[in-house]
Amino acid sequence: MIDHNELLIRLIEFLPLEDAVKEKAEQLKENFSHGVTTAELPQALKLIAELISKMRSNVQQEQKDFERFLKTLMVVLKRSMCI
């Protein structure tokens, strides 16, 4: 049977980590490998949730940046077609 420490580590390993959060994820895995008590479990889950939230925010920012790039590209293309 898998203990909760191993389960926490596997949960982090399951995440598609991006470079911006890899260091934090590795720190969490290292901390969890030393053991998390039952009393510390809610805080451990909160830290994983924060990691996921940060990843989500990063993806949303990348999407906004990409949309801005595409809008700029469209403006440039329209101008070049008018010339």
Secondary structure, 3 states (H helix, E strand, C coil): CCCHHHHHHHHHHHCCCCHHHHHHHHHHHHHHHCCCCHHHHHHHHHHHHHHHHHHHHHHHHHHHHHHHHHHHHHHHHHHHHHC
